[in-house]
């Protein structure tokens, strides 16, 4: 006797539970479902939409032909590594402006002073220097060499840059002349703490005293005696405030 299939249990499982919560449909799948339906219902329309995009990506056959003709004589590079740089032609390069060489200017001007081409007669060496205006009384020069003029003021240039030292010397001498002073001391140092022990300020002092407004108020200068600073300082004899020696 054949058994009867029990359908009641399965039908009961299929019945919706009134107390169960309804799970919301994933919104991300709605577009997929709609796209799938469109693909089934309207296959021709999707094919037409794809054609313009493919046409834009497809290179023009005429452009390809022109490009291949232009590149027909070009050989591929065999170098796989490194950077290739073109060496510029020397004839096409713009000539660079030569930097202003201050050292050459200084030495040229100092040479003019020593040779007598300038307004002052100057004697300069590594240890000693002196200078005076042309026609200066030799007796006054001898008196200055012997340290017989009293030092009325001084200025110390240690630890100053060249630019700052030049400004300091100019201002000091102009003010001293305005005060009616005759003999002052300028301490430029011996250059022992300078690079390569070169007395840079000492080399510049004759130039500073022979140009600008300072040269109009100076009669003479020379290396100081040992007790006043020796080769690290100079005496400077100024004109009288009203002119003359």
Phi, psi and omega in degrees: 000123184288142178279145176272134180289139179271109181261347185295322183292318180291322179294328179291327179288331182283339180293141182286133178282120182294338182266351181285145180275139180280126180278124182293148180286137181294118183294337181292338182271348181296318179296322179296319180295318180293321179294320179297320180293321180293323180295327180282317185281323186230068180294328181292325181293319179294324179295322179292326179290330181282334185296315180299322180295319178293327180293323178292324181283339184283122181293148180289131183296325179294318178296321178298318181297316180295319181296317181294323177295320181292329183263008185295327182264006182270130179262140180290151178288140179261348180279124182265334183233163178090165180252136180260121179237141180276128178282122182293146178286132182297329182288335182266351181286142176285128180296132181285147178287129180294129180296146180291119182266101183293325181297320179294321178297317180298312182293325179294317180292320178295324177296322177296320180295317183290323183282351179091007180285344180261185184281350181240146173266122187232138171244127187221134174215182181296328185254334189223145173211148175205154180202154179204160177292154180294134182086012181290144182296119180299333180292321177292326178294320178295321178296322178291321179297324182277001178071031184271350174274128179293137178280120185264342177192166180211164175222139182250125184259007180300142177070014177257148173286169180300314181296315180294323180294318179297317178297319181296316179297314181300311181296320181297314183291320179295319178292321179297319178295321178295333179276355180085016179284151182253314184234126180229165182243132175246115180266105182262346180088168182258359179077019182292331180262005180277166178296130182060017178056037178266124180284078186298313182296323179298321179291331183276334186306314179301327179289318181296326182279349185248014179216162179072196182293341183293321185297340182280347183246002184256135174263315183198162173207154177196165181298136184288161175287159186307321183285352177250010179125346176058225184288358178261010181206164178222149169276143175232120179261122184261154174292159173293153184302329181264010179096170180089179180274000000 
